[in-house]
Amino acid sequence: MPYIPRARPAHALRLSAAFGAVVSVVALLAGCTAAPDSVPPTVSCAVTATADLVPHAGVLFGVNLDWGAETLAEFSGSGLRPAVAVSFSGLPMSADDRANVGAAAGQVLSNGGELLLTLEPRAGLAAITPAVADDLGALLGALNNRGVPVVVRFAHEMNGSWYEWGQQPTEYVAAFRRVADAVKRDAPGSAMMWAPNYGGGYPFAGGAYAATPGTADFTALDTDGDGTLTIRDDPYLPYYPGDDVVDWVGMSLYHWGSAYPWGEDELPEPGKFAAQLTGTYVGLAGDETATPDFYGVYGDGHGKPVAIPETAALVVSGGDPALELAIKQAWWRQVFSADTATRFPRLHMINWFEWEKYETEIGARVDWTLARSTAVRAAFLRDLPDWLIFGHPDESCARKAG
């Protein structure tokens, strides 16, 4: 099954009341590698253990906001106060990146919950030097001291062929470990998430950063040793950085439709979400059972909490409202089903992709949102299971696992 990632437009974040206090810490650390204890901590609010970021039971409900169009407080006003807010940044960070991270952290501080910070090494993995990692650790340590817990999703979808950091397992693992070492040393309230792309369609041939035959990377990725890269090669294992530096494992799962090429509004097949998470999918998109059981191997096998950092169902904007509701509801009823709760007890985070945006692969705008439509939002609120965990404003100063 071919996969083409969505381009994520850059937006300056709209500010919250807590922005000033947090961004002042970011400004103090801009361009330096000072240890976080150089910033006076707020003792009552400091986040000091990554264990506090994982609930003992239940699943954190999160959201990937279009930060340029909506604040976290505005989304929470819909009746859904997320326990996780997703934000993207380049690494190394530009001045704009730092400002946006500070703005997102300020909103999380007001809302309660955790910041899932996705870091994209757009200049390539070689740019992730020890100095860059140290600077990140200092920044996150300061945010932790201010009461903001952070989960770092570094260089996500590294097994894909579409990002500058893709299909370079040796350099990727080294960079991940470099970042993790700095984060663990300087930011005790920050955790590391390893998050490959779903392996259906691997090795995603034709991308700009696909591994080249004859290189060391190609050889490392040829896990069955037959001299070619196919779906029979393990799409996850060569990229795994090691249990000592991975706190969470995650994989985004979307319903893009039934089969490539994408772009039609189609109801998801029953059981699709669980089948893809466990490598057992056979359906309209083909037979993907050569894909390993991600949950079984990395959740159960490695003993890690599992996240779905992004999920949503494709609906082309401006279509039939009844069909929009039917598609989104069919998908969320899989994602948030009783079966999900019982089959996947290590699943502790699910984040909805709350964007309406143009998708180049289908040549149209797609409405991925669940809170924008009154009817869709009301249906989602009615369907919410009681095992979902939401944000509370006092969580920023009193971290309690569920």
N, C-alpha and C positions, 0 to 999 in steps of 0.2 A: 504494500500500500504506500504510494508516494506521500510524502509529508513536506509541506512548505510552511515555514514558520511565519507568524505575523510580524510585520515591522511594528515597532512600538514608537509612536510619535513622542517627541520630547515636549513636555509642558512644564512651565514654572508652577510650583505648587501654590495654591491659595493658602493664606496664612490663618493660623488659629491664635487664640489669646495666649497660649503657652509658647508660641514660636519664639518670642524675644528671649526668654530665659534659656531655652535650649540652644538657639542659634548663637548666643553669645559664647557658649562653650565651643561650638564649632569654629567660630571666628578666632578664638584664642589659640586653637590648635591648627589653624590653617597654615599649611606649608611647614609644619614642624613635626618632630617625633618625640615630643615631651611625654613622659609617662603620665597616665591619667591622674595619679595622686598629686600632680602639680596644680590641679584644679580642686578647690575645696569641695569635698563631697557633701551631699545632703544625706547625713547618716540615716535618717529615718526612711529615706526613699531608696537608698542604694540597692541595686540588684546584684547579688554576690554569688549566685550559684546557678549553673545551667540546668540543674535538676528542677528548679522552680519554673522553667519554661515548658515542662511536659506535665500535663495533668495525670493524676493517678488513674482516673477513669473518665470516659467521655471524650468528645472531640471538640477542639477549638474551631469555632466558625470564624472565617476570615474573609476579607474582601480585597480585590485588586482594583483600586479606584482609578478613574480618570481624574487625577488630582488637579488638572487645570480647569476642570468644569465643576468639581464638587469637593467639598471638604468632608472630613470624616464625621464631623458633627452633623452636617446636613444629611449624610447617609444614615447616621444613627437615628435621626429624626423620623425616618421611615418606619421605625419600630424594630430595627435590626442594629444592635450595637456590637460591632465586630470585636472578637477577642484577638484578631490578627489583622494588621494592615500591611499590604505589600507595596514596596517602593523599589524603583530601579535606579542604579547609578553606574556611571563608568568607574573603572579603576585602572590607573591612577585617577583620582577625582579632580575634576576641574572646579573652578570657583562656583560655577552654577550647580554642579553636583553637590558640593558641600552645603550650599544654601538650601537645596531641595531636601537633602537628608535631614538638615536641621528643622526644616518646616514639617516634614513627615514625623520626625521624632516629637516635635512640640504637639502635634495633633494627637499622637498616641498617648503622650503624657496626660492630656486632658481627657481623652476618651477611656483610658484604661486598656490593658492588653499588651500585645507584643508587636514589634516592628519586624517584618520579614524583609530584609534588605538584600535584593538581588544585585550582585556586583558583576559587571560586564567588562572584561579586559579587551576593549575594542582596538587597542594598539597591539594586540597579541600577547601571548603568555610571557614573552621575554621582558615585557614592560613591568611585570610583577616582581620587582627587585626586593631585597630585604628592607631597604629604606621605605618603599611603598607599603609593604606589609606592616612595618613598625608604625608608620603614620596612621594606618587604618586601626591598628590595635589601640593606639592612644586616643583616637577619636571615639571609638566604641566604648572604651573604658570610661571616658568622660560622660557619655550618654548613660551608661549603666549607673554611674554615680548620681546622676540626676533623676534616676528612677525609670529609665527606659530599657526594658529587656529587648535584646536584638537576636534574631536568628539570621545568620549570614548564609545566603545561597550563592556560593561563588561559582561563576562560569557555568551556568546551567546548560543543559542540553549539549554537553561536551561530546557526546557520541554522534551528534549530527554533523552534517557537512556544510552548514550554512553560516556558521559564526567563525570569526577569526581565531577562536580558541578550539575549534572542532577537530576531532580525529587526530589528536596529538597526545596519545596516552602518557608517554614518558614525561613530557614537559608539563602536561596538565597536572599529573599527580604531584610533581615537584612543586608547582606553584600553589596547589591546594594546601599542601603540607606547610609551605612557607607562610601562607596566610593564617592557617590554623594555629601554628606555633605562636605567632604574634598575638592573635586573638585570645588564645588560652592564657598567655602570659599576662596580658595587659587589660583584658576585658572579661572578668569572671562572670558577668551577667550576660554574656553573648555565647551563642552556640553555633556550630557549623553544620550546614545542611549540604549533603551530596544529592544532586538532582539531575539524573540523565533524562533524555527524551524516551518516551515509550518506544520499545524496540520493533514494533510492527513496521515493516518496510525497510529495516536495516539491510545494507549499510547506507541507504539514502544516496544512491549513486547520482552523479551529475552536479552535486553542489560545488561551490567555488573552493571549498576547503576539504574536499574529499581526500583521503589518504592515497598517496601515489605508489603504485607497484614498484618494488625494488628498494623502498625506504625502510628504515628501522621501524617506523610507526606502522607501516603496512604489515610487516612481519609480526609485530606484537598484536595486531588486531586479527590476524588470521589464526583464530584459536583452534580451528580443526586441522590446520596444517596442510590444506589442500592447494595452496598457492593462489587462492582467489578469496575475495571477500563476498560473502553471501549471507542470507538470513540464517544460515546454519552456524555462523560465527556468533559468539556470545557478544551481545551489544552493550553489556554492562561491565563485566568483570575486568577487562583491561584498564578501565578508568577508575576503579575503586581505590581511594587513597589510603585505606587502612582503618581498622576499628578504632585505633587510638586517636584519630583526628576527626572522626565523623560522629556527630551527636544525633543527627536526624538523617533519614533517607527520604527522598521525595520524588514524585513523578507526576507531571501534569497530564490530565486525561480530559480531552474534549470530545464532544459529539459534533464532528464536522459535517455529518450527513452519512449516508449509507455506503457510498463508494466514490472513488475518484473518477472524474473530476468533481470537485466540490462545488456547491453553490445552490443546491436544491433544498428546500425546506422539507425535511424528512424525519419522521418519528424514529427515535433510537430503537434498535432491536432489544428485546428483553434480555437482561443479563449481560449486556455489553460492557458496562463499567467493571463489574467483578471479573469478567473473562479477560479483559485487557490487563487488569491489575495482577492477575495470576498467570498470564501467558497461556490461556486456554481458548482464545477467541478463534472461532470459525464462523464466518457469516458472509454477508453481502460484500464486505471488503476483501474477502479471501480467507485463506487458512494461515493463521499466524501462530500456530502451536509450536513452532520452532523457537519462539521467543521464551526466554526463561520466566519463571514465576517470580516476579519482582518482590511481591509481598513475602512469599515463602522464603526466598533466599536471603533477602536483606533485612526484612522485619523479623521473622522467626529465626532464621539461620544465624544472623549477626546480632540479634537481640536489640535492634534499633527501633525507636518510635518512627512511624511512617506518616508522611504528609502527602496531600494532594495540593501542591502549591497553587495550581490554577485549574479551574474547571468551568465549563459552561456548555451550552448547546447552540448551534448555529441556527439563526433565524434571519433571513434577509429583511432589512428595514423596510417598513411601509407596506407589509403584506397583510394577510388576514389575521386580525387579532385573536380569533378563536384558535387558529392553527399555531400561532405564536405560543399561546398558553399551553396547548396540547403538547408541543415539542418540549418546551422548557420543563413543564411539569413531569412529563415522562422521564426526562433525564434526572431531575433532582429527586424524583421518587426512587430511582436506582441508587444515586450517590448517597442519599440520606435515608436509605431503607433500613428496616429492622434487620435484614440479612447482612447489610454492611456492618452494623454494630456487633452482631454475633459472630460473623465469620472473621472479622478483622479487628481483634481487640487491641492490636498495636497501632491501629490507625488513630492518630490524635490531632490531626489538623486537616481541614478542608477549606480552601479559599475560592470564592466565586469571582470570575472575571467580569467586573461590572463596567463594561465599555460598550459604546456604540461607535463603530469606526469603519472606515473603508478598508477592505481586505483585498490586496492586490491579486491574490490567487483566484478570487472569484469575480473580480471586477465590479464589486458592489459594496455598499455599506451593510454591515452586519450588526444586529442588535443582540448583544450577548447578555444584556442586563436582566436582573430579576426585580429590581426595585423601581424602575422608571415607570412602568405601566401599573396603574392602580389595580387592575384585575389580576395581573401576574403577581404583584406584591402581596395582595390579599390572599391569593391561593397559596403562596409560599408560606405565609405566616400561619395559615390553617394547617399546613402539612408538617410544620416543624416538629421533629422528634424531641423528646425531653432529655436526650443524652447530648445534645449540642450545648457547648459552653460559650457564653457571650461575654463581652467586655463589661467592666464596671469601673467607674472613675477612680475609686479608691485603690484599684489594683496596682496603680503606678507606685504607691507607697506601702503596700501591704501585699506582697506576692504570696499567693496561696495556691498550691497545686490543687486541682479539682477534687 
